[in-house]
Amino acid sequence: MLERKMDTVILSTPRFDLMTPVREEDFDQITKIKSNPLVSSTQLYGTITSRGKCRSMFHHYIDDAYSKRRKRWVFGIYTTERFQKFTGIQTYIGNVGLERDSPASTRGSLFFEVDPEFWGLGIASECLARVIAFAWEKEFSYLMVDPMVGNEASIRVAKHNGFRDTGRKIVAYNGVLQHLFELKAPK
Ligand SMILES: CC(C)(COP(=O)(O)OP(=O)(O)OC[C@H]1O[C@@H](n2cnc3c(N)ncnc32)[C@H](O)[C@@H]1OP(=O)(O)O)[C@@H](O)C(=O)NCCC(=O)NCCS
């Protein structure tokens, strides 16, 4: 039988380790975060009505790492030991994802979510910065963040990381209006 090779990537920020793929033991925490209406109301996947819906997203997060021509990296955000000592928090607290528009494209988009218990601590901004650097290492040329119109926290996170408002809005597959922000790779 052919053994599938897993592509594990671990990145570090001052307070966090970012790891893809996420771990099986993170499933409950991922479900908890995605099921929180504060989170799901600003995400295209919408209200979580069953653990099965989360399971399917979760499986994809892991399957990505087995792909021969990897198109997507969903990094779990984990507290580092130092941060754990100060806060007592030792768990998966959110994710940052990076996805190519197509397997051969150098253009892509970023998405992120953080457990509402930890909002406003600069977590998404810090982790996004590291994943953007990873995207440049992977020779992306152009990145997009596409929050729902009015998602001010997400817009702040994008702007903290140098994204520019394109002024463009598009309608997503489920009818939701998204506001497009862009960032070009440094020359
Ligand atoms: C968007 C999200 C990831 C931000 O996570 P976070 O770790 O709290 O982000 P940060 O602390 O790095 O930055 C949040 C910024 O938004 C600001 N903010 C938060 N709520 C806000 C609001 N309702 N209106 C305006 N600004 C707001 C914060 O003050 C902060 O800005 P500042 O650093 O200039 O003060 C988090 O709110 C979340 O998970 N939301 C639900 C999922 C989501 O919307 N994902 C984005 C999809 S593209």
The ligand as an ORCA input file, in Angstrom:
! r2SCAN-3c Opt
* xyz 0 1
  C     -11.437     39.183     13.022
  C     -10.816     38.490     14.216
  C     -10.056     37.268     13.723
  C      -9.849     39.449     14.905
  O      -9.138     38.713     15.911
  P      -8.322     39.479     17.068
  O      -7.270     38.561     17.557
  O      -9.254     40.053     18.054
  O      -7.646     40.659     16.219
  P      -6.620     41.774     16.698
  O      -6.672     41.889     18.187
  O      -5.314     41.496     16.051
  O      -7.203     43.073     16.010
  C      -8.575     43.392     16.072
  C      -8.746     44.852     15.722
  O     -10.128     45.119     15.451
  C     -10.613     46.118     16.333
  N     -12.025     45.797     16.550
  C     -12.562     44.761     17.182
  N     -13.910     44.829     17.105
  C     -14.190     45.931     16.379
  C     -15.391     46.550     15.957
  N     -16.576     46.017     16.241
  N     -15.313     47.694     15.230
  C     -14.109     48.230     14.910
  N     -12.922     47.681     15.285
  C     -12.991     46.546     16.006
  C      -9.733     45.989     17.560
  O      -9.750     47.186     18.325
  C      -8.375     45.764     16.884
  O      -7.900     46.942     16.281
  P      -6.698     47.774     16.936
  O      -5.562     46.808     17.095
  O      -6.409     48.840     15.940
  O      -7.213     48.272     18.259
  C     -11.898     38.046     15.238
  O     -12.686     39.157     15.553
  C     -12.770     36.918     14.731
  O     -12.441     35.743     14.869
  N     -13.919     37.266     14.154
  C     -14.836     36.266     13.621
  C     -14.310     35.632     12.359
  C     -13.947     36.655     11.300
  O     -14.595     37.670     11.141
  N     -12.899     36.350     10.542
  C     -12.430     37.183      9.446
  C     -12.994     36.715      8.161
  S     -12.117     37.486      6.803
*
